[in-house]
Amino acid sequence: MRRDGCILVPILEWTNVFLANLVVVLGATLQGSVGFGLGFVGAPLLMLLNPTYIPGPLLLNAVVLTVLLTHRERHSIVFSEIRWAVVGRLVGVAAAAAVVASISTDGLALILGVLVLILVGLSLSGLKFKPNWKSLVVAGTLSGFSGTIASVGAPPMAIVYQNEAGPRVRGTLSAFFVIGTLLSLCALFVVGRLGRGEFTTASLMLPGLLFGFFLSRRMTVVLDRGHTRNAILALAGAGGFLLIFRELL
Protein backbone atom coordinates (compact mmCIF):
# COMPACT_ATOMS: atom_id res chain seq x y z
CA MET A 1 0.00 0.00 0.00
CA ARG A 2 1.32 3.49 -0.86
CA ARG A 3 0.31 6.91 0.43
CA ASP A 4 1.97 10.26 -0.31
CA GLY A 5 4.84 8.49 -2.03
CA CYS A 6 5.63 6.37 1.04
CA ILE A 7 5.17 2.67 1.50
CA LEU A 8 2.95 1.91 4.48
CA VAL A 9 3.92 -1.26 6.33
CA PRO A 10 0.84 -3.15 7.59
CA ILE A 11 0.52 -3.22 11.39
CA LEU A 12 0.74 -7.01 11.31
CA GLU A 13 4.25 -6.85 9.87
CA TRP A 14 5.46 -4.49 12.60
CA THR A 15 3.77 -6.70 15.18
CA ASN A 16 5.57 -9.66 13.68
CA VAL A 17 8.92 -7.87 13.99
CA PHE A 18 8.10 -6.96 17.59
CA LEU A 19 7.31 -10.59 18.42
CA ALA A 20 10.52 -11.67 16.70
CA ASN A 21 12.45 -9.27 18.92
CA LEU A 22 10.79 -10.75 22.02
CA VAL A 23 11.92 -14.22 20.91
CA VAL A 24 15.45 -12.94 20.36
CA VAL A 25 15.46 -11.23 23.77
CA LEU A 26 14.60 -14.56 25.39
CA GLY A 27 17.18 -16.51 23.39
CA ALA A 28 19.94 -13.93 23.87
CA THR A 29 19.28 -13.73 27.62
CA LEU A 30 19.52 -17.51 27.93
CA GLN A 31 22.67 -17.72 25.84
CA GLY A 32 24.32 -14.83 27.63
CA SER A 33 23.52 -16.41 31.00
CA VAL A 34 24.32 -20.07 30.35
CA GLY A 35 26.33 -20.15 27.12
CA PHE A 36 23.68 -21.28 24.63
CA GLY A 37 19.98 -20.83 23.90
CA LEU A 38 19.52 -18.42 20.99
CA GLY A 39 19.47 -21.17 18.36
CA PHE A 40 17.29 -23.92 19.78
CA VAL A 41 14.85 -21.51 21.43
CA GLY A 42 14.81 -18.90 18.69
CA ALA A 43 14.85 -21.03 15.54
CA PRO A 44 11.53 -22.92 15.92
CA LEU A 45 9.68 -19.88 17.29
CA LEU A 46 10.98 -17.54 14.58
CA MET A 47 10.11 -20.14 11.95
CA LEU A 48 6.52 -20.02 13.15
CA LEU A 49 6.48 -16.22 12.92
CA ASN A 50 8.11 -15.95 9.50
CA PRO A 51 10.42 -18.42 7.73
CA THR A 52 12.53 -15.55 6.37
CA TYR A 53 14.09 -15.16 9.84
CA ILE A 54 15.77 -18.55 9.38
CA PRO A 55 18.59 -19.40 8.89
CA GLY A 56 20.66 -16.41 7.69
CA PRO A 57 19.21 -13.55 9.78
CA LEU A 58 19.26 -15.56 13.02
CA LEU A 59 22.81 -16.74 12.35
CA LEU A 60 23.94 -13.18 11.69
CA ASN A 61 22.51 -12.14 15.05
CA ALA A 62 24.16 -15.19 16.62
CA VAL A 63 27.55 -14.01 15.37
CA VAL A 64 27.03 -10.60 17.00
CA LEU A 65 25.95 -12.19 20.28
CA THR A 66 28.75 -14.76 20.42
CA VAL A 67 31.36 -12.10 19.66
CA LEU A 68 30.01 -9.95 22.50
CA LEU A 69 29.97 -12.92 24.87
CA THR A 70 33.44 -14.04 23.83
CA HIS A 71 34.77 -10.58 24.62
CA ARG A 72 32.93 -10.41 27.94
CA GLU A 73 34.12 -13.84 29.07
CA ARG A 74 37.49 -13.74 27.28
CA HIS A 75 39.48 -14.39 30.46
CA SER A 76 37.71 -17.74 30.95
CA ILE A 77 38.16 -19.21 27.46
CA VAL A 78 40.11 -22.47 27.18
CA PHE A 79 41.45 -22.30 23.63
CA SER A 80 42.91 -25.82 23.64
CA GLU A 81 39.41 -27.23 24.13
CA ILE A 82 38.00 -25.14 21.27
CA ARG A 83 40.53 -26.70 18.90
CA TRP A 84 39.27 -30.23 19.50
CA ALA A 85 35.63 -29.15 19.38
CA VAL A 86 36.17 -27.44 16.01
CA VAL A 87 37.77 -30.63 14.64
CA GLY A 88 34.62 -32.49 15.65
CA ARG A 89 32.42 -29.74 14.22
CA LEU A 90 34.02 -30.08 10.81
CA VAL A 91 33.55 -33.85 10.90
CA GLY A 92 29.89 -33.45 11.89
CA VAL A 93 29.17 -30.92 9.13
CA ALA A 94 30.81 -33.15 6.53
CA ALA A 95 28.88 -36.20 7.75
CA ALA A 96 25.58 -34.30 7.67
CA ALA A 97 26.25 -33.09 4.14
CA ALA A 98 26.97 -36.65 3.05
CA VAL A 99 23.76 -38.19 4.39
CA VAL A 100 21.19 -35.39 4.16
CA ALA A 101 20.45 -36.18 0.52
CA SER A 102 19.63 -39.83 1.17
CA ILE A 103 18.04 -39.86 4.64
CA SER A 104 15.00 -38.01 5.92
CA THR A 105 16.10 -34.96 7.90
CA ASP A 106 12.97 -35.37 10.02
CA GLY A 107 14.11 -38.83 11.08
CA LEU A 108 17.62 -37.62 11.83
CA ALA A 109 16.40 -34.67 13.88
CA LEU A 110 14.11 -36.97 15.84
CA ILE A 111 17.00 -39.32 16.59
CA LEU A 112 19.18 -36.43 17.70
CA GLY A 113 16.45 -35.11 19.99
CA VAL A 114 16.20 -38.53 21.63
CA LEU A 115 20.00 -38.66 21.91
CA VAL A 116 20.08 -35.33 23.74
CA LEU A 117 17.48 -36.59 26.22
CA ILE A 118 19.52 -39.75 26.76
CA LEU A 119 22.61 -37.62 27.51
CA VAL A 120 20.62 -35.52 29.96
CA GLY A 121 19.34 -38.69 31.63
CA LEU A 122 22.86 -40.07 31.95
CA SER A 123 24.00 -36.79 33.47
CA LEU A 124 21.19 -36.83 36.02
CA SER A 125 22.12 -40.43 36.89
CA GLY A 126 25.47 -39.24 38.21
CA LEU A 127 27.63 -39.94 35.17
CA LYS A 128 30.03 -37.04 34.63
CA PHE A 129 31.45 -35.85 31.34
CA LYS A 130 34.75 -33.97 31.34
CA PRO A 131 35.91 -31.69 28.50
CA ASN A 132 38.89 -33.75 27.33
CA TRP A 133 39.91 -34.19 23.71
CA LYS A 134 37.83 -37.34 23.22
CA SER A 135 34.59 -35.95 24.63
CA LEU A 136 35.10 -32.63 22.81
CA VAL A 137 35.62 -34.29 19.43
CA VAL A 138 32.50 -36.41 19.96
CA ALA A 139 30.43 -33.46 21.22
CA GLY A 140 31.73 -31.23 18.44
CA THR A 141 30.82 -33.87 15.86
CA LEU A 142 27.29 -34.21 17.25
CA SER A 143 27.02 -30.43 17.42
CA GLY A 144 28.06 -30.02 13.79
CA PHE A 145 25.77 -32.83 12.68
CA SER A 146 22.70 -31.68 14.62
CA GLY A 147 23.37 -28.03 13.83
CA THR A 148 23.47 -28.77 10.11
CA ILE A 149 20.48 -31.10 10.11
CA ALA A 150 18.16 -29.38 12.57
CA SER A 151 19.74 -26.04 13.65
CA VAL A 152 20.18 -27.38 17.20
CA GLY A 153 23.90 -27.70 17.79
CA ALA A 154 24.33 -26.52 21.38
CA PRO A 155 23.05 -29.33 23.68
CA PRO A 156 25.81 -31.90 22.94
CA MET A 157 28.51 -29.34 23.79
CA ALA A 158 26.60 -28.11 26.82
CA ILE A 159 26.35 -31.60 28.30
CA VAL A 160 30.17 -31.88 28.27
CA TYR A 161 30.48 -28.59 30.16
CA GLN A 162 27.68 -29.16 32.65
CA ASN A 163 30.02 -29.45 35.65
CA GLU A 164 32.28 -26.52 34.74
CA ALA A 165 32.17 -23.00 36.15
CA GLY A 166 29.72 -20.57 34.56
CA PRO A 167 32.32 -18.17 33.09
CA ARG A 168 34.27 -21.05 31.51
CA VAL A 169 31.09 -22.45 29.96
CA ARG A 170 29.97 -19.12 28.55
CA GLY A 171 33.41 -18.09 27.31
CA THR A 172 34.53 -21.36 25.74
CA LEU A 173 31.17 -22.19 24.14
CA SER A 174 30.81 -18.65 22.80
CA ALA A 175 34.24 -18.76 21.16
CA PHE A 176 33.40 -22.16 19.68
CA PHE A 177 30.06 -20.93 18.34
CA VAL A 178 31.70 -17.88 16.74
CA ILE A 179 33.76 -20.21 14.57
CA GLY A 180 30.91 -22.65 13.95
CA THR A 181 28.43 -19.92 13.01
CA LEU A 182 30.87 -18.25 10.64
CA LEU A 183 31.36 -21.59 8.90
CA SER A 184 27.59 -21.89 8.52
CA LEU A 185 27.29 -18.35 7.13
CA CYS A 186 30.04 -19.06 4.59
CA ALA A 187 28.11 -22.12 3.45
CA LEU A 188 24.90 -20.09 3.11
CA PHE A 189 26.72 -17.46 1.06
CA VAL A 190 28.12 -20.09 -1.27
CA VAL A 191 24.67 -21.57 -1.97
CA GLY A 192 23.11 -18.12 -2.41
CA ARG A 193 21.16 -17.99 0.87
CA LEU A 194 22.95 -14.99 2.37
CA GLY A 195 22.66 -11.53 0.87
CA ARG A 196 21.38 -8.00 1.38
CA GLY A 197 17.88 -9.18 2.30
CA GLU A 198 19.17 -11.39 5.10
CA PHE A 199 21.31 -8.57 6.50
CA THR A 200 18.31 -6.22 6.46
CA THR A 201 16.10 -8.74 8.25
CA ALA A 202 18.84 -9.41 10.80
CA SER A 203 19.10 -5.70 11.58
CA LEU A 204 15.40 -5.64 12.54
CA MET A 205 16.10 -8.15 15.31
CA LEU A 206 19.30 -6.50 16.54
CA PRO A 207 17.58 -4.34 19.23
CA GLY A 208 16.17 -7.46 20.88
CA LEU A 209 19.56 -9.15 20.73
CA LEU A 210 21.36 -6.26 22.41
CA PHE A 211 18.66 -5.97 25.08
CA GLY A 212 18.88 -9.70 25.79
CA PHE A 213 22.67 -9.43 26.09
CA PHE A 214 22.22 -6.60 28.60
CA LEU A 215 19.72 -8.65 30.65
CA SER A 216 22.03 -11.67 30.69
CA ARG A 217 24.59 -9.76 32.75
CA ARG A 218 22.14 -9.75 35.64
CA MET A 219 21.19 -13.39 35.20
CA THR A 220 24.78 -14.61 35.38
CA VAL A 221 25.05 -13.34 38.94
CA VAL A 222 22.26 -15.71 39.97
CA LEU A 223 23.39 -18.71 37.92
CA ASP A 224 27.03 -18.48 39.02
CA ARG A 225 25.95 -19.21 42.59
CA GLY A 226 25.95 -22.91 41.80
CA HIS A 227 22.96 -23.11 39.45
CA THR A 228 24.80 -23.34 36.12
CA ARG A 229 24.65 -27.16 35.88
CA ASN A 230 20.92 -27.27 36.61
CA ALA A 231 20.27 -24.53 34.06
CA ILE A 232 22.31 -26.34 31.40
CA LEU A 233 20.54 -29.67 31.94
CA ALA A 234 17.14 -27.98 31.95
CA LEU A 235 17.84 -26.09 28.73
CA ALA A 236 19.41 -29.09 27.03
CA GLY A 237 16.44 -31.25 27.99
CA ALA A 238 14.05 -28.57 26.77
CA GLY A 239 15.99 -28.44 23.50
CA GLY A 240 15.66 -32.20 23.08
CA PHE A 241 11.92 -32.15 23.75
CA LEU A 242 11.48 -29.13 21.48
CA LEU A 243 13.33 -30.85 18.66
CA ILE A 244 11.26 -34.04 19.02
CA PHE A 245 8.01 -32.07 19.31
CA ARG A 246 8.82 -29.98 16.23
CA GLU A 247 9.68 -33.02 14.12
CA LEU A 248 6.64 -35.03 15.23
CA LEU A 249 4.39 -32.15 14.25
ChimeraX attribute file (.defattr): number of C-alpha atoms within 10 A of each C-alpha:
attribute: neighborCount
match mode: 1-to-1
recipient: residues
	/A:1	8
	/A:2	8
	/A:3	7
	/A:4	6
	/A:5	7
	/A:6	8
	/A:7	9
	/A:8	10
	/A:9	10
	/A:10	9
	/A:11	9
	/A:12	9
	/A:13	11
	/A:14	11
	/A:15	11
	/A:16	14
	/A:17	19
	/A:18	16
	/A:19	17
	/A:20	22
	/A:21	22
	/A:22	19
	/A:23	23
	/A:24	32
	/A:25	26
	/A:26	22
	/A:27	25
	/A:28	32
	/A:29	28
	/A:30	24
	/A:31	26
	/A:32	31
	/A:33	29
	/A:34	28
	/A:35	28
	/A:36	28
	/A:37	26
	/A:38	28
	/A:39	24
	/A:40	24
	/A:41	23
	/A:42	22
	/A:43	23
	/A:44	18
	/A:45	17
	/A:46	23
	/A:47	14
	/A:48	10
	/A:49	14
	/A:50	13
	/A:51	12
	/A:52	15
	/A:53	23
	/A:54	18
	/A:55	20
	/A:56	22
	/A:57	23
	/A:58	24
	/A:59	23
	/A:60	22
	/A:61	25
	/A:62	26
	/A:63	19
	/A:64	15
	/A:65	24
	/A:66	28
	/A:67	19
	/A:68	18
	/A:69	24
	/A:70	24
	/A:71	14
	/A:72	16
	/A:73	20
	/A:74	18
	/A:75	12
	/A:76	16
	/A:77	21
	/A:78	15
	/A:79	13
	/A:80	11
	/A:81	18
	/A:82	23
	/A:83	16
	/A:84	22
	/A:85	31
	/A:86	22
	/A:87	17
	/A:88	25
	/A:89	30
	/A:90	19
	/A:91	20
	/A:92	25
	/A:93	23
	/A:94	15
	/A:95	16
	/A:96	22
	/A:97	14
	/A:98	11
	/A:99	13
	/A:100	13
	/A:101	9
	/A:102	8
	/A:103	11
	/A:104	11
	/A:105	18
	/A:106	16
	/A:107	13
	/A:108	19
	/A:109	25
	/A:110	19
	/A:111	16
	/A:112	24
	/A:113	27
	/A:114	17
	/A:115	16
	/A:116	23
	/A:117	20
	/A:118	14
	/A:119	21
	/A:120	23
	/A:121	14
	/A:122	14
	/A:123	18
	/A:124	12
	/A:125	9
	/A:126	8
	/A:127	10
	/A:128	13
	/A:129	17
	/A:130	14
	/A:131	20
	/A:132	13
	/A:133	17
	/A:134	13
	/A:135	19
	/A:136	27
	/A:137	25
	/A:138	21
	/A:139	27
	/A:140	31
	/A:141	28
	/A:142	29
	/A:143	31
	/A:144	31
	/A:145	27
	/A:146	26
	/A:147	24
	/A:148	22
	/A:149	22
	/A:150	21
	/A:151	20
	/A:152	28
	/A:153	28
	/A:154	27
	/A:155	31
	/A:156	25
	/A:157	25
	/A:158	24
	/A:159	24
	/A:160	22
	/A:161	25
	/A:162	24
	/A:163	19
	/A:164	16
	/A:165	17
	/A:166	25
	/A:167	21
	/A:168	18
	/A:169	27
	/A:170	29
	/A:171	27
	/A:172	24
	/A:173	27
	/A:174	30
	/A:175	22
	/A:176	24
	/A:177	25
	/A:178	20
	/A:179	16
	/A:180	22
	/A:181	18
	/A:182	15
	/A:183	14
	/A:184	19
	/A:185	19
	/A:186	13
	/A:187	13
	/A:188	15
	/A:189	12
	/A:190	10
	/A:191	9
	/A:192	9
	/A:193	14
	/A:194	18
	/A:195	12
	/A:196	8
	/A:197	13
	/A:198	19
	/A:199	15
	/A:200	11
	/A:201	19
	/A:202	22
	/A:203	16
	/A:204	17
	/A:205	24
	/A:206	21
	/A:207	16
	/A:208	24
	/A:209	27
	/A:210	19
	/A:211	17
	/A:212	26
	/A:213	25
	/A:214	15
	/A:215	18
	/A:216	21
	/A:217	14
	/A:218	13
	/A:219	15
	/A:220	20
	/A:221	11
	/A:222	12
	/A:223	17
	/A:224	15
	/A:225	10
	/A:226	12
	/A:227	14
	/A:228	24
	/A:229	22
	/A:230	14
	/A:231	16
	/A:232	25
	/A:233	22
	/A:234	13
	/A:235	22
	/A:236	27
	/A:237	22
	/A:238	18
	/A:239	23
	/A:240	27
	/A:241	17
	/A:242	17
	/A:243	25
	/A:244	20
	/A:245	12
	/A:246	14
	/A:247	17
	/A:248	11
	/A:249	5
